[in-house]
Amino acid sequence: MARETIEVPITGKIISVAVKAGDTVKEGDVICMLESMKMENPILSPVDGAIVEIGVEPEQVVKPGEKIAVIEY
């Protein structure tokens, strides 16, 4: 199985997490919402697969390169 790691693209705060480990996602599904500069940015799944790890939680402040989630496909 291949793994896709989703990383934080911009500094901000996680305002919600839409999935948990074990969930199945489709390409384009929302993984979490990231607030940056007063804008809400949905972080989307790049692939169809299963969430094997979540690296963020609501209210967490994140920086680029930090792990949001790992998807196995």
PDB file of N, CA, C and O in Angstrom:
ATOM      1  N   MET A   1       0.837  -1.204   0.000  1.00  0.00           N
ATOM      2  CA  MET A   1       0.000   0.000   0.000  1.00  0.00           C
ATOM      3  C   MET A   1       0.869   1.250   0.000  1.00  0.00           C
ATOM      4  O   MET A   1       1.897   1.318   0.673  1.00  0.00           O
ATOM      5  N   ALA A   2       0.435   2.219  -0.758  1.00  0.00           N
ATOM      6  CA  ALA A   2       1.133   3.502  -0.786  1.00  0.00           C
ATOM      7  C   ALA A   2       0.518   4.435   0.250  1.00  0.00           C
ATOM      8  O   ALA A   2      -0.637   4.278   0.646  1.00  0.00           O
ATOM      9  N   ARG A   3       1.313   5.404   0.674  1.00  0.00           N
ATOM     10  CA  ARG A   3       0.820   6.382   1.660  1.00  0.00           C
ATOM     11  C   ARG A   3       1.030   7.789   1.147  1.00  0.00           C
ATOM     12  O   ARG A   3       2.052   8.102   0.536  1.00  0.00           O
ATOM     13  N   GLU A   4       0.047   8.628   1.404  1.00  0.00           N
ATOM     14  CA  GLU A   4       0.106  10.050   1.046  1.00  0.00           C
ATOM     15  C   GLU A   4       0.044  10.839   2.346  1.00  0.00           C
ATOM     16  O   GLU A   4      -0.904  10.699   3.119  1.00  0.00           O
ATOM     17  N   THR A   5       1.058  11.668   2.587  1.00  0.00           N
ATOM     18  CA  THR A   5       1.055  12.514   3.775  1.00  0.00           C
ATOM     19  C   THR A   5       0.577  13.904   3.370  1.00  0.00           C
ATOM     20  O   THR A   5       1.146  14.526   2.473  1.00  0.00           O
ATOM     21  N   ILE A   6      -0.462  14.385   4.033  1.00  0.00           N
ATOM     22  CA  ILE A   6      -0.972  15.734   3.777  1.00  0.00           C
ATOM     23  C   ILE A   6      -0.297  16.661   4.770  1.00  0.00           C
ATOM     24  O   ILE A   6      -0.352  16.439   5.980  1.00  0.00           O
ATOM     25  N   GLU A   7       0.350  17.715   4.243  1.00  0.00           N
ATOM     26  CA  GLU A   7       1.060  18.653   5.104  1.00  0.00           C
ATOM     27  C   GLU A   7       0.370  20.007   5.124  1.00  0.00           C
ATOM     28  O   GLU A   7      -0.358  20.366   4.199  1.00  0.00           O
ATOM     29  N   VAL A   8       0.613  20.747   6.189  1.00  0.00           N
ATOM     30  CA  VAL A   8       0.062  22.090   6.337  1.00  0.00           C
ATOM     31  C   VAL A   8       0.680  23.000   5.259  1.00  0.00           C
ATOM     32  O   VAL A   8       1.904  23.094   5.163  1.00  0.00           O
ATOM     33  N   PRO A   9      -0.161  23.674   4.443  1.00  0.00           N
ATOM     34  CA  PRO A   9       0.383  24.523   3.375  1.00  0.00           C
ATOM     35  C   PRO A   9       0.763  25.933   3.841  1.00  0.00           C
ATOM     36  O   PRO A   9       1.694  26.535   3.307  1.00  0.00           O
ATOM     37  N   ILE A  10       0.041  26.455   4.839  1.00  0.00           N
ATOM     38  CA  ILE A  10       0.264  27.823   5.307  1.00  0.00           C
ATOM     39  C   ILE A  10       0.077  27.885   6.821  1.00  0.00           C
ATOM     40  O   ILE A  10      -0.660  27.082   7.392  1.00  0.00           O
ATOM     41  N   THR A  11       0.739  28.830   7.461  1.00  0.00           N
ATOM     42  CA  THR A  11       0.583  29.009   8.905  1.00  0.00           C
ATOM     43  C   THR A  11      -0.863  29.391   9.215  1.00  0.00           C
ATOM     44  O   THR A  11      -1.462  30.206   8.513  1.00  0.00           O
ATOM     45  N   GLY A  12      -1.408  28.805  10.254  1.00  0.00           N
ATOM     46  CA  GLY A  12      -2.782  29.121  10.637  1.00  0.00           C
ATOM     47  C   GLY A  12      -3.212  28.302  11.826  1.00  0.00           C
ATOM     48  O   GLY A  12      -2.388  27.768  12.569  1.00  0.00           O
ATOM     49  N   LYS A  13      -4.532  28.210  11.998  1.00  0.00           N
ATOM     50  CA  LYS A  13      -5.104  27.461  13.116  1.00  0.00           C
ATOM     51  C   LYS A  13      -6.133  26.481  12.572  1.00  0.00           C
ATOM     52  O   LYS A  13      -6.969  26.838  11.742  1.00  0.00           O
ATOM     53  N   ILE A  14      -6.061  25.249  13.044  1.00  0.00           N
ATOM     54  CA  ILE A  14      -7.055  24.242  12.666  1.00  0.00           C
ATOM     55  C   ILE A  14      -8.354  24.585  13.392  1.00  0.00           C
ATOM     56  O   ILE A  14      -8.378  24.680  14.619  1.00  0.00           O
ATOM     57  N   ILE A  15      -9.438  24.770  12.629  1.00  0.00           N
ATOM     58  CA  ILE A  15     -10.705  25.092  13.290  1.00  0.00           C
ATOM     59  C   ILE A  15     -11.653  23.895  13.361  1.00  0.00           C
ATOM     60  O   ILE A  15     -12.559  23.871  14.194  1.00  0.00           O
ATOM     61  N   SER A  16     -11.454  22.914  12.500  1.00  0.00           N
ATOM     62  CA  SER A  16     -12.242  21.686  12.609  1.00  0.00           C
ATOM     63  C   SER A  16     -11.529  20.559  11.880  1.00  0.00           C
ATOM     64  O   SER A  16     -10.785  20.787  10.926  1.00  0.00           O
ATOM     65  N   VAL A  17     -11.771  19.335  12.349  1.00  0.00           N
ATOM     66  CA  VAL A  17     -11.228  18.141  11.704  1.00  0.00           C
ATOM     67  C   VAL A  17     -12.424  17.272  11.328  1.00  0.00           C
ATOM     68  O   VAL A  17     -13.226  16.905  12.187  1.00  0.00           O
ATOM     69  N   ALA A  18     -12.539  16.947  10.047  1.00  0.00           N
ATOM     70  CA  ALA A  18     -13.743  16.276   9.547  1.00  0.00           C
ATOM     71  C   ALA A  18     -13.635  14.754   9.532  1.00  0.00           C
ATOM     72  O   ALA A  18     -14.635  14.067   9.322  1.00  0.00           O
ATOM     73  N   VAL A  19     -12.438  14.223   9.750  1.00  0.00           N
ATOM     74  CA  VAL A  19     -12.233  12.771   9.664  1.00  0.00           C
ATOM     75  C   VAL A  19     -11.472  12.275  10.886  1.00  0.00           C
ATOM     76  O   VAL A  19     -10.911  13.057  11.654  1.00  0.00           O
ATOM     77  N   LYS A  20     -11.469  10.955  11.044  1.00  0.00           N
ATOM     78  CA  LYS A  20     -10.681  10.331  12.110  1.00  0.00           C
ATOM     79  C   LYS A  20      -9.978   9.110  11.528  1.00  0.00           C
ATOM     80  O   LYS A  20     -10.317   8.647  10.439  1.00  0.00           O
ATOM     81  N   ALA A  21      -9.007   8.601  12.255  1.00  0.00           N
ATOM     82  CA  ALA A  21      -8.294   7.407  11.793  1.00  0.00           C
ATOM     83  C   ALA A  21      -9.299   6.287  11.543  1.00  0.00           C
ATOM     84  O   ALA A  21     -10.199   6.047  12.348  1.00  0.00           O
ATOM     85  N   GLY A  22      -9.127   5.611  10.418  1.00  0.00           N
ATOM     86  CA  GLY A  22     -10.034   4.525  10.059  1.00  0.00           C
ATOM     87  C   GLY A  22     -11.088   4.938   9.045  1.00  0.00           C
ATOM     88  O   GLY A  22     -11.692   4.087   8.393  1.00  0.00           O
ATOM     89  N   ASP A  23     -11.312   6.242   8.908  1.00  0.00           N
ATOM     90  CA  ASP A  23     -12.306   6.723   7.937  1.00  0.00           C
ATOM     91  C   ASP A  23     -11.805   6.516   6.509  1.00  0.00           C
ATOM     92  O   ASP A  23     -10.606   6.578   6.239  1.00  0.00           O
ATOM     93  N   THR A  24     -12.746   6.271   5.607  1.00  0.00           N
ATOM     94  CA  THR A  24     -12.437   6.187   4.187  1.00  0.00           C
ATOM     95  C   THR A  24     -12.769   7.537   3.561  1.00  0.00           C
ATOM     96  O   THR A  24     -13.818   8.118   3.842  1.00  0.00           O
ATOM     97  N   VAL A  25     -11.868   8.036   2.709  1.00  0.00           N
ATOM     98  CA  VAL A  25     -12.094   9.320   2.044  1.00  0.00           C
ATOM     99  C   VAL A  25     -11.969   9.161   0.538  1.00  0.00           C
ATOM    100  O   VAL A  25     -11.309   8.249   0.039  1.00  0.00           O
ATOM    101  N   LYS A  26     -12.620  10.071  -0.169  1.00  0.00           N
ATOM    102  CA  LYS A  26     -12.504  10.150  -1.622  1.00  0.00           C
ATOM    103  C   LYS A  26     -11.663  11.380  -1.960  1.00  0.00           C
ATOM    104  O   LYS A  26     -11.586  12.320  -1.170  1.00  0.00           O
ATOM    105  N   GLU A  27     -11.045  11.371  -3.119  1.00  0.00           N
ATOM    106  CA  GLU A  27     -10.300  12.535  -3.575  1.00  0.00           C
ATOM    107  C   GLU A  27     -11.219  13.758  -3.548  1.00  0.00           C
ATOM    108  O   GLU A  27     -12.322  13.721  -4.094  1.00  0.00           O
ATOM    109  N   GLY A  28     -10.765  14.836  -2.915  1.00  0.00           N
ATOM    110  CA  GLY A  28     -11.564  16.050  -2.839  1.00  0.00           C
ATOM    111  C   GLY A  28     -12.375  16.198  -1.563  1.00  0.00           C
ATOM    112  O   GLY A  28     -12.942  17.262  -1.311  1.00  0.00           O
ATOM    113  N   ASP A  29     -12.439  15.131  -0.742  1.00  0.00           N
ATOM    114  CA  ASP A  29     -13.136  15.232   0.546  1.00  0.00           C
ATOM    115  C   ASP A  29     -12.379  16.181   1.473  1.00  0.00           C
ATOM    116  O   ASP A  29     -11.154  16.274   1.408  1.00  0.00           O
ATOM    117  N   VAL A  30     -13.110  16.880   2.331  1.00  0.00           N
ATOM    118  CA  VAL A  30     -12.482  17.792   3.296  1.00  0.00           C
ATOM    119  C   VAL A  30     -11.895  16.982   4.451  1.00  0.00           C
ATOM    120  O   VAL A  30     -12.585  16.184   5.086  1.00  0.00           O
ATOM    121  N   ILE A  31     -10.594  17.207   4.708  1.00  0.00           N
ATOM    122  CA  ILE A  31      -9.916  16.558   5.835  1.00  0.00           C
ATOM    123  C   ILE A  31     -10.067  17.442   7.076  1.00  0.00           C
ATOM    124  O   ILE A  31     -10.411  16.964   8.158  1.00  0.00           O
ATOM    125  N   CYS A  32      -9.803  18.744   6.897  1.00  0.00           N
ATOM    126  CA  CYS A  32      -9.944  19.686   8.006  1.00  0.00           C
ATOM    127  C   CYS A  32     -10.091  21.096   7.440  1.00  0.00           C
ATOM    128  O   CYS A  32      -9.906  21.329   6.246  1.00  0.00           O
ATOM    129  N   MET A  33     -10.429  22.026   8.328  1.00  0.00           N
ATOM    130  CA  MET A  33     -10.516  23.437   7.951  1.00  0.00           C
ATOM    131  C   MET A  33      -9.384  24.183   8.654  1.00  0.00           C
ATOM    132  O   MET A  33      -9.182  24.045   9.860  1.00  0.00           O
ATOM    133  N   LEU A  34      -8.656  24.972   7.874  1.00  0.00           N
ATOM    134  CA  LEU A  34      -7.517  25.728   8.378  1.00  0.00           C
ATOM    135  C   LEU A  34      -7.820  27.213   8.233  1.00  0.00           C
ATOM    136  O   LEU A  34      -8.080  27.697   7.131  1.00  0.00           O
ATOM    137  N   GLU A  35      -7.787  27.936   9.354  1.00  0.00           N
ATOM    138  CA  GLU A  35      -8.034  29.375   9.309  1.00  0.00           C
ATOM    139  C   GLU A  35      -6.698  30.094   9.238  1.00  0.00           C
ATOM    140  O   GLU A  35      -5.817  29.884  10.071  1.00  0.00           O
ATOM    141  N   SER A  36      -6.563  30.946   8.230  1.00  0.00           N
ATOM    142  CA  SER A  36      -5.339  31.723   8.066  1.00  0.00           C
ATOM    143  C   SER A  36      -5.721  33.096   7.538  1.00  0.00           C
ATOM    144  O   SER A  36      -6.454  33.206   6.555  1.00  0.00           O
ATOM    145  N   MET A  37      -5.233  34.127   8.179  1.00  0.00           N
ATOM    146  CA  MET A  37      -5.531  35.504   7.776  1.00  0.00           C
ATOM    147  C   MET A  37      -7.038  35.733   7.624  1.00  0.00           C
ATOM    148  O   MET A  37      -7.488  36.318   6.638  1.00  0.00           O
ATOM    149  N   LYS A  38      -7.809  35.267   8.606  1.00  0.00           N
ATOM    150  CA  LYS A  38      -9.271  35.443   8.668  1.00  0.00           C
ATOM    151  C   LYS A  38     -10.030  34.700   7.571  1.00  0.00           C
ATOM    152  O   LYS A  38     -11.230  34.915   7.397  1.00  0.00           O
ATOM    153  N   MET A  39      -9.352  33.839   6.839  1.00  0.00           N
ATOM    154  CA  MET A  39     -10.023  33.059   5.792  1.00  0.00           C
ATOM    155  C   MET A  39     -10.006  31.583   6.179  1.00  0.00           C
ATOM    156  O   MET A  39      -9.026  31.083   6.731  1.00  0.00           O
ATOM    157  N   GLU A  40     -11.110  30.892   5.880  1.00  0.00           N
ATOM    158  CA  GLU A  40     -11.182  29.459   6.139  1.00  0.00           C
ATOM    159  C   GLU A  40     -10.774  28.712   4.872  1.00  0.00           C
ATOM    160  O   GLU A  40     -11.353  28.912   3.804  1.00  0.00           O
ATOM    161  N   ASN A  41      -9.775  27.854   5.008  1.00  0.00           N
ATOM    162  CA  ASN A  41      -9.250  27.100   3.876  1.00  0.00           C
ATOM    163  C   ASN A  41      -9.510  25.612   4.091  1.00  0.00           C
ATOM    164  O   ASN A  41      -8.966  25.022   5.025  1.00  0.00           O
ATOM    165  N   PRO A  42     -10.332  24.998   3.243  1.00  0.00           N
ATOM    166  CA  PRO A  42     -10.521  23.554   3.394  1.00  0.00           C
ATOM    167  C   PRO A  42      -9.267  22.825   2.921  1.00  0.00           C
ATOM    168  O   PRO A  42      -8.724  23.132   1.860  1.00  0.00           O
ATOM    169  N   ILE A  43      -8.814  21.864   3.711  1.00  0.00           N
ATOM    170  CA  ILE A  43      -7.706  21.005   3.304  1.00  0.00           C
ATOM    171  C   ILE A  43      -8.342  19.730   2.763  1.00  0.00           C
ATOM    172  O   ILE A  43      -9.043  19.023   3.487  1.00  0.00           O
ATOM    173  N   LEU A  44      -8.094  19.442   1.490  1.00  0.00           N
ATOM    174  CA  LEU A  44      -8.785  18.350   0.795  1.00  0.00           C
ATOM    175  C   LEU A  44      -7.892  17.128   0.626  1.00  0.00           C
ATOM    176  O   LEU A  44      -6.667  17.234   0.566  1.00  0.00           O
ATOM    177  N   SER A  45      -8.532  15.970   0.551  1.00  0.00           N
ATOM    178  CA  SER A  45      -7.797  14.737   0.294  1.00  0.00           C
ATOM    179  C   SER A  45      -7.331  14.704  -1.160  1.00  0.00           C
ATOM    180  O   SER A  45      -8.132  14.918  -2.070  1.00  0.00           O
ATOM    181  N   PRO A  46      -6.036  14.435  -1.388  1.00  0.00           N
ATOM    182  CA  PRO A  46      -5.532  14.365  -2.759  1.00  0.00           C
ATOM    183  C   PRO A  46      -5.811  13.020  -3.437  1.00  0.00           C
ATOM    184  O   PRO A  46      -5.651  12.888  -4.650  1.00  0.00           O
ATOM    185  N   VAL A  47      -6.229  12.027  -2.650  1.00  0.00           N
ATOM    186  CA  VAL A  47      -6.424  10.669  -3.171  1.00  0.00           C
ATOM    187  C   VAL A  47      -7.622   9.997  -2.498  1.00  0.00           C
ATOM    188  O   VAL A  47      -8.092  10.443  -1.451  1.00  0.00           O
ATOM    189  N   ASP A  48      -8.109   8.915  -3.118  1.00  0.00           N
ATOM    190  CA  ASP A  48      -9.072   8.022  -2.462  1.00  0.00           C
ATOM    191  C   ASP A  48      -8.269   7.099  -1.545  1.00  0.00           C
ATOM    192  O   ASP A  48      -7.202   6.622  -1.930  1.00  0.00           O
ATOM    193  N   GLY A  49      -8.768   6.848  -0.352  1.00  0.00           N
ATOM    194  CA  GLY A  49      -8.052   5.924   0.526  1.00  0.00           C
ATOM    195  C   GLY A  49      -8.613   5.927   1.927  1.00  0.00           C
ATOM    196  O   GLY A  49      -9.734   6.376   2.169  1.00  0.00           O
ATOM    197  N   ALA A  50      -7.807   5.413   2.855  1.00  0.00           N
ATOM    198  CA  ALA A  50      -8.210   5.315   4.261  1.00  0.00           C
ATOM    199  C   ALA A  50      -7.268   6.155   5.112  1.00  0.00           C
ATOM    200  O   ALA A  50      -6.052   6.137   4.924  1.00  0.00           O
ATOM    201  N   ILE A  51      -7.859   6.898   6.058  1.00  0.00           N
ATOM    202  CA  ILE A  51      -7.062   7.698   6.984  1.00  0.00           C
ATOM    203  C   ILE A  51      -6.378   6.748   7.967  1.00  0.00           C
ATOM    204  O   ILE A  51      -7.051   5.982   8.657  1.00  0.00           O
ATOM    205  N   VAL A  52      -5.051   6.792   8.034  1.00  0.00           N
ATOM    206  CA  VAL A  52      -4.339   5.938   8.984  1.00  0.00           C
ATOM    207  C   VAL A  52      -3.783   6.740  10.159  1.00  0.00           C
ATOM    208  O   VAL A  52      -3.434   6.173  11.195  1.00  0.00           O
ATOM    209  N   GLU A  53      -3.704   8.051   9.995  1.00  0.00           N
ATOM    210  CA  GLU A  53      -3.164   8.884  11.073  1.00  0.00           C
ATOM    211  C   GLU A  53      -3.667  10.311  10.920  1.00  0.00           C
ATOM    212  O   GLU A  53      -3.737  10.836   9.809  1.00  0.00           O
ATOM    213  N   ILE A  54      -4.018  10.938  12.042  1.00  0.00           N
ATOM    214  CA  ILE A  54      -4.386  12.359  12.053  1.00  0.00           C
ATOM    215  C   ILE A  54      -3.379  13.063  12.951  1.00  0.00           C
ATOM    216  O   ILE A  54      -3.143  12.636  14.081  1.00  0.00           O
ATOM    217  N   GLY A  55      -2.786  14.136  12.451  1.00  0.00           N
ATOM    218  CA  GLY A  55      -1.739  14.815  13.203  1.00  0.00           C
ATOM    219  C   GLY A  55      -2.147  16.147  13.797  1.00  0.00           C
ATOM    220  O   GLY A  55      -1.330  16.835  14.410  1.00  0.00           O
ATOM    221  N   VAL A  56      -3.416  16.519  13.620  1.00  0.00           N
ATOM    222  CA  VAL A  56      -3.870  17.823  14.117  1.00  0.00           C
ATOM    223  C   VAL A  56      -5.177  17.676  14.890  1.00  0.00           C
ATOM    224  O   VAL A  56      -5.864  16.659  14.791  1.00  0.00           O
ATOM    225  N   GLU A  57      -5.505  18.709  15.660  1.00  0.00           N
ATOM    226  CA  GLU A  57      -6.781  18.750  16.377  1.00  0.00           C
ATOM    227  C   GLU A  57      -7.282  20.184  16.368  1.00  0.00           C
ATOM    228  O   GLU A  57      -6.500  21.114  16.175  1.00  0.00           O
ATOM    229  N   PRO A  58      -8.605  20.372  16.580  1.00  0.00           N
ATOM    230  CA  PRO A  58      -9.163  21.725  16.579  1.00  0.00           C
ATOM    231  C   PRO A  58      -8.442  22.642  17.564  1.00  0.00           C
ATOM    232  O   PRO A  58      -8.023  22.214  18.639  1.00  0.00           O
ATOM    233  N   GLU A  59      -8.307  23.906  17.180  1.00  0.00           N
ATOM    234  CA  GLU A  59      -7.656  24.965  17.958  1.00  0.00           C
ATOM    235  C   GLU A  59      -6.127  24.907  17.902  1.00  0.00           C
ATOM    236  O   GLU A  59      -5.459  25.792  18.437  1.00  0.00           O
ATOM    237  N   GLN A  60      -5.570  23.878  17.263  1.00  0.00           N
ATOM    238  CA  GLN A  60      -4.114  23.768  17.171  1.00  0.00           C
ATOM    239  C   GLN A  60      -3.569  24.779  16.170  1.00  0.00           C
ATOM    240  O   GLN A  60      -4.101  24.925  15.069  1.00  0.00           O
ATOM    241  N   VAL A  61      -2.504  25.475  16.559  1.00  0.00           N
ATOM    242  CA  VAL A  61      -1.813  26.391  15.647  1.00  0.00           C
ATOM    243  C   VAL A  61      -0.758  25.579  14.906  1.00  0.00           C
ATOM    244  O   VAL A  61       0.028  24.853  15.514  1.00  0.00           O
ATOM    245  N   VAL A  62      -0.754  25.715  13.572  1.00  0.00           N
ATOM    246  CA  VAL A  62       0.136  24.885  12.752  1.00  0.00           C
ATOM    247  C   VAL A  62       1.001  25.744  11.825  1.00  0.00           C
ATOM    248  O   VAL A  62       0.669  26.884  11.497  1.00  0.00           O
ATOM    249  N   LYS A  63       2.121  25.147  11.421  1.00  0.00           N
ATOM    250  CA  LYS A  63       3.056  25.815  10.510  1.00  0.00           C
ATOM    251  C   LYS A  63       3.262  24.944   9.275  1.00  0.00           C
ATOM    252  O   LYS A  63       3.060  23.732   9.336  1.00  0.00           O
ATOM    253  N   PRO A  64       3.660  25.547   8.155  1.00  0.00           N
ATOM    254  CA  PRO A  64       3.882  24.774   6.929  1.00  0.00           C
ATOM    255  C   PRO A  64       4.819  23.588   7.152  1.00  0.00           C
ATOM    256  O   PRO A  64       5.840  23.696   7.831  1.00  0.00           O
ATOM    257  N   GLY A  65       4.442  22.455   6.562  1.00  0.00           N
ATOM    258  CA  GLY A  65       5.259  21.256   6.651  1.00  0.00           C
ATOM    259  C   GLY A  65       4.829  20.302   7.743  1.00  0.00           C
ATOM    260  O   GLY A  65       5.214  19.133   7.724  1.00  0.00           O
ATOM    261  N   GLU A  66       4.021  20.781   8.715  1.00  0.00           N
ATOM    262  CA  GLU A  66       3.540  19.880   9.763  1.00  0.00           C
ATOM    263  C   GLU A  66       2.525  18.902   9.167  1.00  0.00           C
ATOM    264  O   GLU A  66       1.827  19.217   8.203  1.00  0.00           O
ATOM    265  N   LYS A  67       2.461  17.717   9.760  1.00  0.00           N
ATOM    266  CA  LYS A  67       1.593  16.659   9.242  1.00  0.00           C
ATOM    267  C   LYS A  67       0.144  16.886   9.664  1.00  0.00           C
ATOM    268  O   LYS A  67      -0.151  17.057  10.846  1.00  0.00           O
ATOM    269  N   ILE A  68      -0.762  16.884   8.672  1.00  0.00           N
ATOM    270  CA  ILE A  68      -2.203  16.943   8.950  1.00  0.00           C
ATOM    271  C   ILE A  68      -2.753  15.523   9.050  1.00  0.00           C
ATOM    272  O   ILE A  68      -3.432  15.178  10.017  1.00  0.00           O
ATOM    273  N   ALA A  69      -2.458  14.714   8.054  1.00  0.00           N
ATOM    274  CA  ALA A  69      -2.995  13.354   8.037  1.00  0.00           C
ATOM    275  C   ALA A  69      -2.163  12.490   7.102  1.00  0.00           C
ATOM    276  O   ALA A  69      -1.436  12.984   6.241  1.00  0.00           O
ATOM    277  N   VAL A  70      -2.295  11.174   7.300  1.00  0.00           N
ATOM    278  CA  VAL A  70      -1.686  10.198   6.398  1.00  0.00           C
ATOM    279  C   VAL A  70      -2.810   9.329   5.844  1.00  0.00           C
ATOM    280  O   VAL A  70      -3.641   8.812   6.590  1.00  0.00           O
ATOM    281  N   ILE A  71      -2.819   9.181   4.522  1.00  0.00           N
ATOM    282  CA  ILE A  71      -3.852   8.376   3.850  1.00  0.00           C
ATOM    283  C   ILE A  71      -3.161   7.208   3.162  1.00  0.00           C
ATOM    284  O   ILE A  71      -2.167   7.379   2.456  1.00  0.00           O
ATOM    285  N   GLU A  72      -3.707   6.021   3.382  1.00  0.00           N
ATOM    286  CA  GLU A  72      -3.189   4.817   2.719  1.00  0.00           C
ATOM    287  C   GLU A  72      -4.110   4.529   1.551  1.00  0.00           C
ATOM    288  O   GLU A  72      -5.332   4.572   1.690  1.00  0.00           O
ATOM    289  N   TYR A  73      -3.521   4.233   0.392  1.00  0.00           N
ATOM    290  CA  TYR A  73      -4.342   3.974  -0.789  1.00  0.00           C
ATOM    291  C   TYR A  73      -3.750   2.869  -1.655  1.00  0.00           C
ATOM    292  O   TYR A  73      -4.318   2.526  -2.691  1.00  0.00           O
TER     293      TYR A  73
END
